[in-house]
């Protein structure tokens, strides 16, 4: 069985490649020629540089591949961006490039048994902060970030293709070794500083990257298509519990907590976004980031995934962070 994993050099992609090899797939890693192969050193990996920007070039490239190697049995489309200098790039790369790729796959007769699209919980936006009900698959998506909108736009386009064997994966906060954002928080706590946003508790959900890969390949194995799933470890953690877990695992008994009020965060994010916008760029702390950080409810239902794929996470937050710390902070131990 041949499988293509796009965005293979990134955090999630590299773990998907490892899981694919573990499952004995003939694995093609879609990466740019300039991308690092640091986590793609296994000699069994076959590489392909796919140009998503032009559909005609894509069609030509896929036809050539088809003549030489046949079609892929499965495609996991993980390529995309979570950060960019210009907000318009979210739509361009996450939506338009995905549209080009899917159309090229269809027009070359290379439709796989399953086309797994790695979307995001952000495609739905945060949950209701009054009821604190989990986000459900039956809810109407209300993304409030350019990133989330680009993801739901791609989903809607793919779902609109008759009989196309899509599978939408919407993970919550994905963490683990090789990831940078959660690692920044770990590094801050390691230095004795615990940052937090607002005074009300945040209800957070997480999925360890290896468990995400596990869930995806369970769904592939069961030949499930034209369905969507949220993915988390099944637990809900408050922001305080998250911080306490990190402190415990890093053995930090004394730390300084810095709490940024939501109103101050808004002023900072909106001001930076405005100034950077004059130069056509977007700062790390922007309006979209504000909408994410201020949200109090990131609960999501995963019963459908448990029922359909019999998925249960191997890692809770404690064991996942423990392994992350071991791999990131004790590499040379």
Phi, psi and omega per residue, in radians:
X1 nan 2.228 3.134
X2 -1.730 2.413 3.132
X3 -2.343 2.426 3.037
X4 -1.886 2.268 3.068
X5 -2.087 1.904 3.130
X6 -1.472 2.810 -3.081
X7 1.083 0.602 -2.969
X8 -1.270 -0.336 -3.097
X9 -1.484 -0.163 -3.106
X10 -1.426 -3.084 -3.096
X11 -0.981 -1.093 -3.121
X12 -1.187 -0.758 -3.092
X13 -0.986 -0.720 -3.101
X14 -1.155 -0.595 3.096
X15 -1.294 -0.568 3.060
X16 -1.120 -0.685 3.091
X17 -1.101 -0.771 3.124
X18 -1.053 -0.743 3.140
X19 -1.167 -0.678 3.119
X20 -1.071 -0.778 3.113
X21 -1.137 -0.674 3.104
X22 -1.071 -0.578 3.141
X23 -1.528 0.095 3.066
X24 1.162 0.556 2.999
X25 -1.392 2.619 2.920
X26 -1.348 1.888 -2.859
X27 -1.814 2.149 3.053
X28 -1.867 2.194 3.136
X29 -1.775 2.021 3.095
X30 -1.488 1.943 3.140
X31 -2.464 2.772 3.029
X32 -1.342 2.673 -3.119
X33 -1.027 -0.505 -3.102
X34 -1.506 -0.108 -3.065
X35 -1.280 2.634 3.108
X36 -1.293 2.488 3.065
X37 -1.890 0.434 -3.077
X38 -0.959 -0.718 -3.105
X39 -1.832 0.289 -3.140
X40 -2.214 0.878 -3.027
X41 -1.562 -0.206 -3.100
X42 -1.078 2.240 -3.057
X43 -1.176 -0.232 3.126
X44 -1.375 -0.254 -3.086
X45 -1.278 2.354 3.039
X46 -1.907 2.397 -3.015
X47 -1.897 2.565 3.058
X48 -2.534 2.327 3.128
X49 -1.769 1.852 -3.073
X50 -1.733 2.251 3.117
X51 -1.704 1.830 -3.048
X52 -1.462 -0.189 -2.977
X53 -1.287 -0.479 -3.126
X54 -2.166 2.101 -3.049
X55 -1.168 -0.679 -3.115
X56 -1.122 -0.714 3.095
X57 -1.148 -0.655 3.093
X58 -1.084 -0.794 3.139
X59 -1.046 -0.770 3.111
X60 -1.081 -0.756 -3.135
X61 -1.134 -0.759 -3.119
X62 -1.210 -0.658 3.093
X63 -1.087 -0.725 3.113
X64 -1.115 -0.743 3.108
X65 -1.105 -0.749 -3.106
X66 -1.062 -0.724 3.130
X67 -1.122 -0.621 -3.069
X68 -1.540 -0.619 -2.983
X69 -2.219 -0.126 -3.055
X70 1.494 -2.857 -3.093
X71 -1.775 2.836 3.019
X72 -1.448 2.458 3.075
X73 -1.317 -0.576 -3.132
X74 -2.441 2.565 3.039
X75 -2.251 2.235 2.982
X76 -1.920 1.891 -3.096
X77 -1.611 1.711 -3.087
X78 -1.888 -0.129 -3.103
X79 -1.146 2.432 3.135
X80 2.824 -3.075 -3.130
X81 -2.259 2.586 3.039
X82 -1.935 -0.235 3.118
X83 -2.450 2.607 3.073
X84 -2.847 2.838 3.131
X85 -1.322 -0.583 -3.126
X86 -2.072 2.240 -3.094
X87 -1.042 -0.525 -3.133
X88 -1.108 -0.369 -3.141
X89 -1.205 -0.438 3.074
X90 -1.044 -0.849 -3.136
X91 -1.167 -0.703 -3.117
X92 -1.111 -0.848 -3.024
X93 -1.518 -0.795 -3.077
X94 -1.358 -0.553 -3.136
X95 -1.778 -1.063 -3.029
X96 -1.110 -0.740 3.125
X97 -1.151 -0.640 3.078
X98 -1.143 -0.739 3.105
X99 -1.036 -0.806 3.110
X100 -1.010 -0.789 -3.076
X101 -1.152 -0.803 -3.116
X102 -1.134 -0.724 3.115
X103 -1.122 -0.690 3.116
X104 -1.153 -0.693 3.094
X105 -1.056 -0.737 -3.141
X106 -1.198 -0.797 -3.040
X107 -1.257 -0.341 3.100
X108 -1.697 0.046 -3.137
X109 1.201 0.560 -3.115
X110 -1.931 0.516 3.117
X111 -1.154 2.149 -3.091
X112 -1.431 3.108 3.053
X113 -1.149 -0.567 3.101
X114 -2.615 2.297 3.066
X115 -1.927 1.799 -3.074
X116 -1.576 2.054 3.126
X117 -1.818 2.089 3.129
X118 -1.442 1.767 3.140
X119 -1.693 -2.429 -3.080
X120 -2.885 2.684 3.006
X121 -1.063 -0.448 3.122
X122 -1.111 -0.319 3.090
X123 -1.127 -0.368 3.106
X124 -1.790 -0.367 -3.059
X125 1.452 3.060 -3.098
X126 -1.237 2.806 -3.134
X127 -1.414 3.027 -3.137
X128 -1.109 2.186 -3.069
X129 -1.507 -0.197 3.101
X130 -1.535 -0.848 -3.120
X131 -1.482 -0.413 -3.069
X132 0.992 0.495 3.059
X133 -1.276 2.506 3.087
X134 -1.096 2.612 3.035
X135 -1.185 2.299 -3.084
X136 -1.967 2.715 3.118
X137 -1.091 -0.452 -3.127
X138 -1.448 -0.141 3.130
X139 -1.211 2.731 3.048
X140 -1.443 2.166 3.135
X141 -1.026 2.327 3.088
X142 -2.352 1.128 -3.129
X143 -1.131 2.396 -3.130
X144 -2.083 0.401 3.059
X145 -2.351 2.702 3.096
X146 -1.070 -0.632 3.102
X147 -1.101 -0.878 -3.132
X148 -1.067 -0.709 3.138
X149 -1.134 -0.664 3.132
X150 -1.151 -0.596 3.137
X151 -1.241 -0.787 -3.125
X152 -1.228 -0.538 3.064
X153 -1.105 -0.731 3.112
X154 -1.141 -0.750 3.106
X155 -1.023 -0.840 -3.087
X156 -1.081 -0.681 3.114
X157 -1.115 -0.849 -3.105
X158 -1.097 -0.766 -3.107
X159 -1.129 -0.381 -3.122
X160 -1.405 -0.117 3.124
X161 -1.476 2.064 -3.085
X162 -0.992 2.264 3.042
X163 1.127 0.163 3.128
X164 -1.232 2.277 -3.014
X165 -1.427 1.068 -3.099
X166 -1.365 2.797 3.001
X167 -2.534 2.000 -3.096
X168 -1.692 2.155 3.117
X169 -1.902 2.094 -3.103
X170 -2.065 1.437 -3.136
X171 -1.282 2.643 2.982
X172 -1.414 -2.643 -3.096
X173 -1.094 1.949 -3.120
X174 -1.630 2.200 -3.117
X175 -2.326 2.937 3.129
X176 2.546 -3.119 3.114
X177 -1.030 2.552 3.105
X178 1.477 -0.179 3.107
X179 -1.520 2.581 -2.995
X180 -1.812 -0.656 -3.027
X181 -1.195 -0.876 3.106
X182 -1.178 -0.559 3.106
X183 -1.110 -0.592 3.109
X184 -1.080 -0.671 3.102
X185 -1.160 -0.737 3.113
X186 -1.056 -0.729 -3.134
X187 -1.161 -0.640 3.117
X188 -1.128 -0.799 3.126
X189 -1.124 -0.661 3.123
X190 -1.048 -0.535 3.110
X191 -1.500 -0.055 3.076
X192 1.711 0.175 -3.119
X193 -2.058 2.191 3.140
X194 -1.997 1.752 3.136
X195 -1.422 2.575 3.081
X196 -2.596 2.793 -3.113
X197 -2.034 2.144 3.066
X198 1.281 2.994 -3.071
X199 -1.850 -0.226 3.060
X200 -1.513 2.564 -3.136
X201 -1.159 2.488 2.995
X202 -1.693 2.438 3.083
X203 -1.827 1.944 -2.978
X204 -1.942 2.654 3.019
X205 -2.267 2.618 -3.073
X206 -2.414 2.804 2.962
X207 -2.493 2.188 3.102
X208 -1.222 2.463 -2.984
X209 -1.021 -0.598 3.124
X210 -1.205 -0.588 3.091
X211 -1.238 -0.599 3.066
X212 -1.068 -0.818 3.107
X213 -1.061 -0.707 3.116
X214 -1.038 -0.817 -3.122
X215 -1.064 -0.760 -3.106
X216 -1.094 -0.784 -3.094
X217 -1.316 -0.422 3.006
X218 -1.143 -0.733 3.131
X219 -1.169 -0.693 3.087
X220 -1.080 -0.783 -3.128
X221 -1.036 -0.609 -3.090
X222 -1.554 0.080 3.078
X223 0.975 0.677 3.115
X224 -1.524 2.197 3.123
X225 -2.371 2.916 3.139
X226 0.955 0.725 3.072
X227 -2.426 2.871 -3.124
X228 -2.260 2.612 -3.117
X229 -2.522 2.416 2.872
X230 -1.462 2.599 -3.126
X231 -2.287 2.105 3.007
X232 -2.533 3.086 3.141
X233 -1.428 0.026 3.085
X234 1.616 -0.051 -3.125
X235 -1.960 2.802 3.038
X236 -2.118 2.315 -3.102
X237 -2.159 2.471 2.996
X238 -1.427 2.811 3.118
X239 -1.048 -0.587 3.112
X240 -1.185 -0.697 3.119
X241 -1.134 -0.679 3.100
X242 -1.059 -0.871 -3.141
X243 -1.090 -0.731 -3.136
X244 -1.115 -0.644 3.116
X245 -1.129 -0.781 3.131
X246 -1.109 -0.782 3.129
X247 -1.041 -0.773 -3.126
X248 -1.096 -0.807 -3.082
X249 -1.245 -0.460 3.079
X250 -1.582 -0.022 3.137
X251 0.988 0.798 3.113
X252 -1.798 1.759 -3.093
X253 -1.408 -0.518 -3.105
X254 -2.155 2.063 3.131
X255 -2.400 2.833 3.075
X256 -1.879 2.141 3.128
X257 -1.611 2.203 3.100
X258 -1.988 1.908 -3.105
X259 -1.784 2.092 3.130
X260 -1.689 2.022 3.114
X261 -1.011 2.558 -3.100
X262 -1.030 -0.696 -3.114
X263 -1.126 -0.626 3.121
X264 -1.238 -0.686 3.084
X265 -1.044 -0.717 -3.139
X266 -1.091 -0.774 3.134
X267 -1.061 -0.781 -3.127
X268 -1.096 -0.881 -3.075
X269 -1.114 -0.791 -3.109
X270 -1.197 -0.649 3.135
X271 -1.156 -0.836 3.120
X272 -1.085 -0.726 -3.134
X273 -1.076 -0.685 -3.133
X274 -1.173 -0.839 -3.103
X275 -1.115 -0.834 3.137
X276 -1.112 -0.582 -3.134
X277 -1.077 -0.499 3.088
X278 -1.056 -0.444 -3.114
X279 -1.866 0.227 3.088
X280 1.282 0.409 -3.107
X281 -2.199 2.978 3.127
X282 -2.252 2.218 -3.131
X283 -1.358 2.958 3.095
X284 -1.073 -0.772 3.061
X285 -1.626 1.761 -3.107
X286 -2.313 -3.035 -3.117
X287 -1.052 -0.718 3.126
X288 -1.109 -0.753 -3.136
X289 -1.116 -0.641 3.093
X290 -1.061 -0.780 -3.138
X291 -1.074 -0.572 3.125
X292 -1.331 -0.842 -3.053
X293 -1.202 -0.546 -3.093
X294 -1.409 -0.315 -3.070
X295 -1.112 2.411 -3.090
X296 -1.765 -0.284 -3.003
X297 -2.240 1.825 3.072
X298 -2.032 0.555 3.061
X299 -1.297 2.600 3.082
X300 -2.633 2.581 -3.122
X301 -1.376 2.363 3.069
X302 -2.175 0.157 3.113
X303 -1.006 -0.685 3.104
X304 -1.022 -0.689 3.115
X305 -1.182 -0.700 3.108
X306 -1.129 -0.726 -3.101
X307 -1.232 -0.758 -3.040
X308 -1.415 -0.604 -3.053
X309 -2.040 0.016 -3.081
X310 0.933 0.739 -3.117
X311 -1.554 2.232 2.983
X312 -2.410 2.306 -3.044
X313 -1.158 2.492 3.059
X314 -1.452 -0.380 -3.063
X315 -2.094 2.270 2.866
X316 -1.639 -3.095 -3.061
X317 -1.071 -0.702 -3.120
X318 -1.069 -0.892 -3.087
X319 -1.250 -0.566 3.128
X320 -1.203 -0.774 3.112
X321 -1.179 -0.642 3.115
X322 -1.022 -0.794 3.132
X323 -1.201 -0.634 3.111
X324 -1.098 -0.801 3.124
X325 -1.070 -0.753 -3.140
X326 -1.056 -0.737 -3.075
X327 -1.399 -0.508 -3.102
X328 -1.608 -0.658 -3.048
X329 -1.763 -0.193 -3.112
X330 -2.222 0.660 -3.086
X331 -1.074 -0.610 -3.075
X332 -1.783 0.177 -3.119
X333 -1.351 nan nan
